[in-house]
Amino acid sequence: MTKSPFITLEQAEQLANQFPTPFHLYDEKGIREKARALNKAFSWNKGFKEYFAVKATPTPAILKIFQEEGCGVDCSSYVELLMSQKMGFTGEDIMFSSNNTPASEYQFASELGGIINLDAYEDLAFVKGSLGGKLPETMSCRFNPGGVFAMGTDIMDHPEESKFGMTKDQLIQAFKEMKTEGVKHFGIHSFLASNTVTNDYYPTLAKQLFELAVEVVAETGVHLEFINLSGGVGVDYRPEQTANDILAIGEGVRRVYEEVLTPAGLGEVKLYTELGRFMTAPHGLILTKVLHRKETYRTYIGVDASAVNLMRPAFYGAYHHLTNLSSKSSQTEVVDVVGSLCENNDKFAVNRELPETEIGDLLVIHDTGAHGFSMGYQYNAKLRSAEILLQEDGTPRLIRRAETPEDYLSTVVGFDFDL
Ligand SMILES: *Cc1c(COP(=O)(O)O)cnc(C)c1O
């Protein structure tokens, strides 16, 4: 089983000549097609909007693409809000789905006219205090049903162990109080399982939320403007997995919408999504070069990328497919592909069968377009890599330069480094 990168060996060699490896590369065409497919899949719902989860790929050139495709942004911190503001997202193009939030961030989100999505019942009084006693006209609450969220056999998550969201009783209580406080338009949000690779996740979640919505509206009499299905639609990181089919997912949600919401007189409710991973993960890759081979009890392939460029394998043992673009060998070998950090979990692959690999080969680490660069860090005084956009016309554009030692040292106080 294999995966094809969105660049050829020839393109990779040209890129590696122009930009030092390792770097993150994004495929503009793929990202645009994904946004269009999502919008098409939900076009049956008037008012549908994707709020791209900024934390997945917080890079202005990527946000701009989503803006051009009609998407908003889902922010969770001050700088995400600031970046969105600078890029011209305003008002209800901004969803603020944060938790454990400082007052200053609620104030900023409110100044921008963004929709505040409350994570906790207790946040209601806090937000009111933060905003000088007056709540915005549109607000949303994040629901956590508790228990276990199970679908068939393979997908399961444990909302009862999740720090996010509020109980049904709290949500109803919050809506009643918000209504008294002058909130006019309401939303319900929930995020129950991460990286699901099944067309049934959104429809299953939607059914639960739609039934909740009917009950909540009956009990509180609020105007429910939207239901936010949030993130969680995943990608096929492993070659043997089948990619989610967004058209089938949209159709599955439509079916439960017509089954539950329409008959209850809620056929005008808008649907929102906050997808991150699904939108960008497959449309990004890391191009890295083999620097060393080492034989001990295993065979190690040392590449110039390390966990600072992609934390997921070290952090949660996540699988990322690897392609050796350069190897012409028909022989394979079983290897560990490692970075250079002084941490033994700095491994992109463990006991992986790859074509015979030589020093100087170019390797692609697949599906790094979301939660890749953004989870990066600087351990071992490693510098963050560049990000490059492969534009629709096939030419590369640098969209974030690599860090320099000066960047790394720029926040140090009390020492003058003459570099
Ligand atoms: C992380 C996150 C998302 C995006 O999740 P993906 O799995 O990347 O789609 C959306 N909404 C909220 C509130 C999140 O925290």
The ligand as an SDF file (V2000), in Angstrom:
LIG
                    3D

 15 15  0  0  0  0  0  0  0  0999 V2000
   -9.0100   21.6610   17.1570 C   0  0  0  0  0  0  0  0  0  0  0  0
  -10.3800   22.2190   17.0010 C   0  0  0  0  0  0  0  0  0  0  0  0
  -11.0290   22.1780   15.7680 C   0  0  0  0  0  0  0  0  0  0  0  0
  -10.4300   21.5200   14.5650 C   0  0  0  0  0  0  0  0  0  0  0  0
  -10.2750   20.1640   14.7400 O   0  0  0  0  0  0  0  0  0  0  0  0
   -9.7790   19.2340   13.5510 P   0  0  0  0  0  0  0  0  0  0  0  0
   -9.7460   17.8900   14.1540 O   0  0  0  0  0  0  0  0  0  0  0  0
   -8.4580   19.7520   13.1250 O   0  0  0  0  0  0  0  0  0  0  0  0
  -10.7970   19.3420   12.4700 O   0  0  0  0  0  0  0  0  0  0  0  0
  -12.2700   22.7560   15.6770 C   0  0  0  0  0  0  0  0  0  0  0  0
  -12.8650   23.3590   16.7330 N   0  0  0  0  0  0  0  0  0  0  0  0
  -12.2680   23.4130   17.9340 C   0  0  0  0  0  0  0  0  0  0  0  0
  -12.9640   24.1000   19.0480 C   0  0  0  0  0  0  0  0  0  0  0  0
  -11.0160   22.8450   18.1140 C   0  0  0  0  0  0  0  0  0  0  0  0
  -10.4260   22.8950   19.3170 O   0  0  0  0  0  0  0  0  0  0  0  0
  1  2  1  0
  2  3  1  0
  2 14  2  0
  3  4  1  0
  3 10  2  0
  4  5  1  0
  5  6  1  0
  6  7  2  0
  6  8  1  0
  6  9  1  0
 10 11  1  0
 11 12  2  0
 12 13  1  0
 12 14  1  0
 14 15  1  0
M  END
$$$$
